Structure formats: C-alpha cells, structure tokens
C-alpha cells in the first residue's frame, strides 16, 4: 500500500495542563473518506486544529510525507491541506461569490477559478440562486454549504470537515451528507469529524472512535456501524 497522505502518530495536545489528546494515531490514504467520531469533548476538534497548524502539539503529524511542525496554516492550505472549521467561519459581510473567490486566494489561474465557481454552483444550486447575497443573511445550512464550497475552491488534496452537521435541521443534515458522499465519490481524500456517528459511519470508508482524548476503536466504517458497543454508545441502540 502507498504511504498515507496524512499520517498522525502519538499525537498529544495539552490545554493549560489538561491533556486533551493522548497519543492518537490516525492515517488517511489517497481517495479515502475517514471519519473520527465520538462524544462532545472527546478531543476531535482539538485533533483537527493540531493537524491544520492551529495548535502546538507533540508527536508526529505528516502531510504528504513531511512534518507540519512549525508550518503555518496558510502554508498548509497552499499545499492542499484545507479545513472547513466547526462553526463555518464564513465572511458574513461578503457575498457568496466573494466568499468563493476568497477560497481561491492561493491560486492565480483565473480561468480555472471561474470554472470552479461554476462547478460549485452546480454542486450547490442554492448558492447560485443567492450568489450576490451577503453570506451572513443565509440560513445555517446554506452557510455550511458555502463553507464547504469555499474550501473546495482551494483545490484541496486533503479536505478536513469539522462537525459539518452541527446545529442543522434534519433535512439540511441530509443535504450536507449527500454532498459529502458526492465529493468523496469524485475521489477527494477527506477526514470527517462528526458527532452524528450514524451519518458519518454510513458515508465513510474507515473510522476511528475517540473517547476522552484517545482512540478506543478503529476499522472499516461498516464494521463499526454494526458493532454493538458503538451502537450502544453512539447510535442510541
């Protein structure tokens, strides 16, 4: 098997003396959709922030075979490691079209950028209908669509999604996961952090279960979906 695009080994992250992540190992290979599931406070978002250069850590995080230690988030984005953050982080006082252009700020191929904006409008028709609308006036679900489209405009090699369904209506959650599946089907490599374990495990190829800062289970997503311990702890079975 080829080397993983993202290789995390012995990852530890501490907040003011509290160990939030305790020796985590995660691998994401080319073309995979890998999900990291667990209860709120398990350390999932902290792990994602460390991967994108947003938090100091000990242990090893390698992206495309190189350590990310000491490298800024902007540098990693330029190299194709792109995150849709928890809470979306859109530019509320900019239009939808302007947000998409901001996603492509590391690029200089004007023709490709224009083509990719049209591709995003095809993937998210609702954004096309509102392309001149201020992003802050949209619903939470529409803002999540915009955050995902903006990230895809950066041409990621690995796309990190942090809690994309948080706070959304059941109908909008379904729409977001339809898009996650569609993007995955196109070959995008993705690491998905998600509290909605059932949705995440149904969409993913492989999965890791995180509890109190540690990985407690891992394997094929379908196997974990059928595991009685996972069902009892995370699926309400």
N, C-alpha and C positions, 0 to 999 in steps of 0.2 A: 504493500500500500504506500502511496506517496505521502510526503510529510504533510501534517496539518497546516492549514492557513493560519490558524490561531491555536497556540499551544500554551496552556497555563499549568504550571507545576508548583505545588507548595505555596500557593498564594496566601499571604496573610495581610490583613489591613486592620489597623487599630485606630479607634477614635478616643483620644484623651484617656488612654489607659484601658479602654474597653476593647477587647478583641472581637471585631465584627465579622471577620472572615478568618478561618482557622485551617490553613493548609489545604486549599482547594486545588484539585486537578481537573481540568476541562480541556477537551480537544474538539476542534471544529475543522472538518475536512471540506475540500472543494465541492461545492454543489449541495452540501447538506443543509437541512433545517434542523438545528439542535435547539432544544428548549431547556431552560432552567426553571423548575417550578418549586414552590414552597410557600409557606405561610408568610404573611406580612411580618417584616422584621427578621427574616431568615438570613439576610445578608446578600440577597440577589442584586439589588440596585447598587450596593457598595462594590460588589464584584464588577459590575458593568462600568462604574465610574473609574475604577482602577485600570480596566482594560483600555479605556479611552484617554488615559493620561491625566485624569481629573483628580486622582488621589495618590498619595505616596503609598508604597507597598513594599513588602519583602517577598522573596520567592521569585519566580520566573514568569514573565509574560512575553511570548514571542509572537510576532506578527510577520508573516512571510519569511520566517526563519531568522528574524532579527529581534533582539530585545527592544521593548518600548521604553525601558528605563531612561528617564531624563529627557524624553521626547515630548514635545507639546502636542496638545490635541489638534491644533491647526496643521501640524506636520503630518500627523497620522491620517487626518481627513484627506490631505493632498495625496497620500499614498493609498487611499481607498478603504480606510477603516472608519466607518461612518455610523453614528448612533442617532436614533430617534429617542430623545430623552423622555423619561417619565414627566408628565405634565406638559408635553408637546413642545414648549419653548418657541412657539412661532413669533413672528414680528407682527404684533397686533395692529400697529398703526401703518402697516404697509398693505398693499393689495395682495391678492392671491398671486397674481403674475409676478409682482416684485419679490414675494417670498420665494417663488420658484427660481428666479434669477439669482437670489442670494445663495440658494443651494448649489449653484454652479460657479461660485466665486473663484474656485481654484482652476477653472477651465478658461481657455481662450478661443475655443473652436466655436465661433458664433453660429455657423450653420448647424453644427451638432447640437448646440444648446437649444436653438429654435425647434429642431426636430424632436428633441427630448421633451420640451414643453408640450408639444402636440401629443407625444406618447403618454405623458402624464394626464393630459386631458382625456385621452381615450381610456386610460385605466380608471380615472376618477371623473366621470362625466359631470358630477355635481360641481366640481371645481371650475370646469369650463363655463358652466352657467353663471358662475359668480366671479369670474376672473378679475373683474375690476373692483370688486367689493373689498372693503377693509377686512383683513383676516380676523380682527378681534370681534367683529359683529356676527361671526358664524357660530353655529352650534358646536358643542364639544366634539361630536362625531366628525363634523366637517373639518374642524381644526386638526383632528388626528389624521384624517386623510391628507391634509395639506402638509403636516409634519412628515409623513411618510413620503409623499411626492417630492418634497424639498430635499430629503435625504437621498432619494434615488437620483436626483439631478446631479449629485456629486459623483456619479458613476462608481459606486462602491464595489470593492472586491469582496468585502465582508460587511453585511448590514446588521447592526445591533438594534433590537427593538426592546425598549424597556416599558413594560406594562401598557401595551397599546390599547387594551380594552377597559382600562380603569375609568370608572365614572360614566360609562356609556350605557345607553339603553340596550336591551337585548337585541333589538333589530339592528342597531348600529354595530354591536359586537359581531353579529353575523356577517355584516358587510366588511368589517375590518379583516376578519379571518378569511373571507373569500379572497380579498386582495393579498393577504399573506400567502395563501396557497397558490394564487396565480403567479406571484413574483417568484416563489420557490420553484414552481413548475418551469419557469424560464431559466432555471439554473443558478439563481442567486444564492450565494452562501449566506446563511443567516443564523444568528444566535438570538433567541427569543426568551426574554424574562417575562413571566406571566403568572398572576395569581389564579386565573381561571384555568386550573390544571387540566380539566377535561378538554376544553377547546385546544389548548396548547399541545397536549399529547395526541389528539386526533390529527393535528396538522403536521407534527414533527416526524423526522426520521429517527432521531435518537434523543434521549432525555437524561437529565440529571435532576435528582431530588435534593434540595438543600434544606437543612434544618439547623438552626442555632449556629450558623456560620460554617457548617461542614456539609460535605456531600455524603448523604446517607444511602443513596441508591443510584444506580445508573444502568442504562441498557437501551434496547430498542424501545421506541415510544409505545408501540402497540403492546409490548410485553408489560411495561409499567402500567399502562391503561387497564390491563386485565389483572394486575396484582392486587390481591385482597388488602394488603397493608396500605397501598397507595389509595385504593378505593375508599377505605375507611377514613384515612387521614385527610384526603384532599378532594374526594369526589362525592362526599356525602352519602356513601353506600353503607 
